[in-house]
Amino acid sequence: MTKKVTVPDIRATKQNGNRFTLVTCYDYTSATMIEASDIEMILIGDSLGMIMLGYDGTVGVTIEDVVHYGKPVKRGAPSKFIIADMPFGSYNVSVEQGIISANRLFTGIGCDAVKLEGGKRSAGVIRGIVEAGIPVCGHIGLTPQTSSLMGGFKVQGKSIEAVEELLADAKAIEEAGAFLIMIEGVTAAGTQYIRKNIGIPIIGIGAGADCEVQALILHDMLGLYEWAPKFAKKFADLRPQIIDAFNTYHKEVVEGVFPSPEYSYNTKVEGLED
């Protein structure tokens, strides 16, 4: 378990060269394991829509969903820096709506910051939330909430024009007061160029090595799915082990092996002796 990092600690990575790690989390049990690890940061992502609720995407996730799944994460990992996602529809109507939604996450979960997608178009909302006293992480590149506008989940930043547009978004987010920015699904060269031209640190997920914070989806890095995106290294391959455990349990029950006396309460009951 590591000492909890703070907003100033994260900001300082831009100058001191420190690197932090972030994983997603949506439940208490997983949070307790992250709490016992050296991981510094957690994202309660709207990816919970796909991972926990079986949705096709993130758009159906609500503020109340994020609060519901976020509360046990905070209880299980109190020493980690927790960022909560602002789901689609919770900030794109008005600045006031964004502030109200951010307050709901900040007070309902007890998170340390909120994250919202969009560059220049979200700058006004980011500014309002920051002025309300809540730290904000921006999010550009492949933005899942609006992936349909990009033609699906496709790598961004493949041309100099596209990278310059991403840089303009990153600068708008920085100028609005965000302390951190997530860059997702962007070419490594594009991310490197953006990093050289902004003053706030980057969380990278599928964005190359030149980032102050690296992020992964917990279920991807633990190998809980058969498929994972190219950028998601499996640091464990638990899915086949879990399925084997289910099958071994089933086999032992069918064959009368489990539960054996070792797993039974064997106290003699007077009057029931054979």
C-alpha positions in Angstrom: 0.0 0.0 0.0 1.4 3.4 -1.0 0.8 6.9 0.5 -2.1 8.6 -1.1 -1.1 11.0 -3.9 -2.7 14.4 -4.2 -3.5 16.8 -7.0 -0.1 18.7 -6.4 1.7 15.3 -6.5 0.1 14.6 -9.9 0.8 18.0 -11.2 4.4 17.7 -10.2 5.0 14.7 -12.4 5.3 17.0 -15.3 8.5 18.4 -13.8 9.9 15.6 -11.6 9.6 12.7 -13.9 7.6 10.5 -11.5 5.2 8.0 -13.1 1.9 6.8 -11.6 -0.4 4.0 -12.5 -4.2 3.9 -12.7 -6.7 1.1 -13.1 -10.5 1.1 -13.3 -12.5 -0.4 -10.5 -16.3 -0.9 -9.8 -16.5 -3.1 -6.7 -15.4 -3.3 -3.1 -13.5 -6.6 -3.4 -11.4 -5.5 -6.3 -10.8 -2.1 -4.5 -9.4 -3.9 -1.4 -6.8 -5.6 -3.6 -5.9 -2.4 -5.3 -5.6 -0.8 -1.8 -3.1 -3.5 -0.9 -1.0 -2.8 -4.1 1.3 -0.1 -5.2 -1.2 1.3 -7.7 -1.7 5.0 -6.9 -5.0 5.8 -8.8 -8.4 4.4 -9.5 -10.9 5.4 -12.2 -14.6 4.7 -11.6 -15.2 4.6 -15.3 -18.4 4.8 -17.2 -17.0 1.6 -18.8 -18.9 0.0 -16.0 -21.8 0.1 -18.4 -20.2 -2.6 -20.5 -18.3 -4.5 -17.8 -20.8 -4.5 -14.9 -24.1 -4.0 -16.7 -23.6 -5.7 -20.0 -24.4 -2.6 -22.2 -23.0 -2.3 -25.7 -21.4 1.0 -24.8 -21.1 3.7 -22.2 -24.0 6.0 -23.2 -26.7 4.3 -21.0 -24.7 4.9 -17.8 -26.2 7.4 -15.4 -24.8 9.6 -12.6 -26.6 7.3 -10.1 -24.9 4.3 -11.6 -21.4 5.8 -11.1 -22.3 6.8 -7.5 -23.7 3.3 -6.8 -20.6 1.6 -8.0 -18.2 4.2 -6.7 -19.2 4.2 -3.1 -17.9 0.6 -2.4 -14.7 1.5 -4.3 -14.0 4.4 -2.0 -14.7 2.2 1.1 -12.4 -0.5 -0.2 -9.5 1.8 -1.3 -9.5 4.8 0.9 -5.8 5.6 0.3 -6.0 5.8 -3.5 -6.6 8.8 -5.6 -10.1 8.2 -7.1 -11.4 9.8 -10.3 -15.1 9.4 -11.2 -16.4 9.6 -14.7 -19.1 12.0 -15.6 -21.4 10.0 -17.9 -23.0 11.1 -21.1 -25.9 13.5 -20.6 -24.7 14.7 -17.2 -22.8 17.8 -18.5 -23.6 18.5 -22.1 -26.7 20.6 -21.6 -25.3 23.5 -19.6 -22.5 24.5 -17.3 -24.9 24.5 -14.4 -25.9 20.9 -15.2 -22.2 19.9 -15.2 -21.5 21.6 -11.9 -24.6 19.8 -10.3 -23.5 16.5 -11.7 -19.9 16.9 -10.5 -21.1 17.8 -7.1 -23.2 14.7 -7.0 -20.2 12.5 -7.7 -17.9 14.5 -5.4 -20.2 14.3 -2.4 -21.9 11.0 -3.2 -18.7 9.0 -3.7 -16.1 11.1 -1.9 -13.9 11.0 -5.0 -10.9 13.2 -5.5 -11.6 14.4 -9.0 -14.1 14.0 -11.9 -13.4 13.3 -15.5 -15.3 14.4 -18.6 -14.9 13.9 -22.3 -14.4 16.6 -24.9 -11.9 19.3 -25.8 -12.9 22.8 -26.7 -16.6 22.0 -26.5 -16.3 21.0 -22.9 -14.0 23.8 -21.8 -16.8 26.0 -20.4 -18.1 23.2 -18.3 -14.6 22.3 -17.0 -14.0 25.9 -16.0 -17.3 26.0 -14.1 -16.6 22.8 -12.2 -13.1 23.9 -11.3 -14.4 27.3 -10.1 -16.9 25.3 -8.0 -13.9 23.7 -6.2 -13.8 20.3 -7.8 -10.6 19.1 -9.6 -11.2 18.0 -13.2 -9.4 15.6 -15.5 -10.1 16.1 -19.2 -10.4 13.4 -21.8 -9.5 13.6 -25.5 -8.7 11.3 -28.4 -10.9 8.3 -28.7 -13.8 9.4 -26.5 -16.2 6.4 -26.1 -19.3 8.5 -25.3 -19.1 10.1 -28.8 -17.3 7.2 -30.7 -20.1 7.1 -33.2 -18.9 10.5 -34.5 -15.5 9.0 -35.2 -16.9 6.0 -37.0 -16.4 3.7 -34.0 -13.4 2.8 -31.8 -10.6 3.9 -34.1 -7.1 5.1 -33.3 -6.9 8.9 -33.4 -4.0 11.2 -34.3 -2.9 9.6 -37.6 -2.2 12.8 -39.4 -0.5 16.1 -38.4 -3.8 17.9 -38.9 -5.5 15.5 -36.5 -2.8 15.8 -34.0 -2.9 19.6 -34.2 -6.7 19.5 -33.5 -6.1 17.2 -30.5 -3.5 19.7 -29.3 -5.9 22.6 -29.6 -8.4 20.5 -27.5 -5.7 19.8 -24.9 -4.8 23.4 -24.6 -8.4 24.4 -24.2 -8.8 21.9 -21.4 -5.6 23.2 -19.7 -6.7 26.8 -20.0 -10.1 25.9 -18.5 -8.3 24.8 -15.3 -8.0 21.0 -15.6 -5.1 19.6 -13.7 -4.8 16.4 -15.8 -5.9 15.1 -19.1 -6.6 11.6 -20.3 -5.5 10.8 -23.9 -7.0 7.6 -25.2 -6.4 5.6 -28.4 -4.0 8.1 -29.9 -0.8 7.4 -31.8 2.4 7.4 -29.7 3.9 10.1 -31.8 0.8 12.2 -31.5 0.7 11.9 -27.7 4.4 12.8 -27.5 3.8 16.0 -29.6 0.9 17.0 -27.4 2.8 16.4 -24.2 5.7 18.7 -25.3 3.2 21.5 -25.9 1.0 21.5 -22.8 1.7 22.2 -19.1 -0.4 19.5 -17.4 0.3 15.8 -17.1 -1.3 13.1 -19.2 -3.0 9.9 -18.4 -2.4 7.6 -21.3 -4.6 4.6 -22.2 -3.5 3.2 -25.6 -1.5 6.4 -26.1 2.1 5.2 -26.0 4.7 5.4 -23.3 5.2 9.2 -23.1 2.7 9.9 -20.4 3.0 10.7 -16.7 0.2 8.2 -15.8 -0.6 4.9 -17.4 -4.1 3.5 -17.3 -5.7 0.1 -18.0 -9.1 -1.5 -17.6 -8.8 -3.9 -14.6 -10.6 -6.7 -16.4 -8.3 -6.3 -19.4 -5.0 -6.4 -17.5 -6.2 -9.4 -15.4 -7.2 -11.4 -18.5 -10.9 -11.7 -17.5 -12.0 -11.4 -21.1 -11.1 -13.6 -24.1 -10.5 -10.4 -26.1 -8.6 -7.2 -25.2 -7.5 -4.2 -27.2 -4.0 -4.1 -28.7 -2.7 -1.7 -26.0 -4.0 -3.8 -23.0 -1.2 -6.1 -21.8 -2.5 -9.1 -19.8 -0.5 -9.0 -16.6 -2.4 -12.2 -15.6 -4.7 -14.6 -17.5 -7.3 -15.3 -14.9 -10.3 -16.2 -17.1 -9.3 -19.8 -17.9 -8.2 -20.3 -14.3 -11.6 -19.1 -13.1 -13.5 -21.3 -15.6 -11.3 -24.3 -14.5 -12.3 -23.6 -10.9 -16.0 -23.6 -11.8 -15.6 -26.9 -13.6 -13.6 -28.5 -10.9 -16.3 -27.5 -8.3 -19.0 -28.9 -10.5 -17.1 -32.2 -11.1 -16.4 -32.7 -7.4 -20.1 -32.1 -6.4 -21.4 -34.5 -9.1 -18.9 -37.2 -8.1 -19.6 -36.8 -4.4 -16.1 -35.6 -3.6 -17.2 -32.2 -2.3 -18.0 -31.4 0.4 -15.7 -33.8 2.2 -15.6 -34.1 6.0 -12.9 -31.4 5.9 -15.5 -28.9 4.7 -18.3 -30.0 6.9 -19.3 -29.3 10.5 -18.7 -32.7 12.1 -19.9 -32.0 15.7 -21.8 -35.1 17.0 -25.4 -34.4 17.9 -26.7 -36.4 20.8 -29.6 -38.7 19.8 -28.6 -38.7 16.1 -25.8 -41.2 16.3 -26.1 -44.2 13.9 
